[in-house]
């Protein structure tokens, strides 16, 4: 799997969420941005486990992604994060990202991986990014695929 292509495909999948009226759209990127325009989703750190199957047939990528919202109104920002972290609904990152798994028997992320799964949310807290503080959370996404490509 090509890590850069997988990062971009995860961001593309996240971009399909529909936020509640008045919030705007979710800004998504496959990399950690220098500056944040909220609400924002980005793919951060990656852990790679090689050779989960013999002959380079399976690698596992574990991405830590972040979603951040502004501080103009603490309660409104937390409600935005809550909507994005919900397990279902138009603003659900889980639903949007896992839709990129494709239909049964299809490759995930447009053919880049065998499968993916948004495993958990962690670290719902205040984050320092650049010189600002945002309310947000981390999402851990597991991607598996052919290690020889």
Secondary structure, DSSP 8 states (H G I E B T S, - for coil): --HHHHHHHHHHHHTT----TTS---EEESS--SS--SSEEEEEEEEEEEEEEGGGTEEEEEEEEEEEE-SSSHHHHHHHHHHHHSSSSTT-HHHHHHHTT-STTS-BGGGTBSEEEEEEEEEEEEEEETTEEEEEEEEEEEEEE-TT-
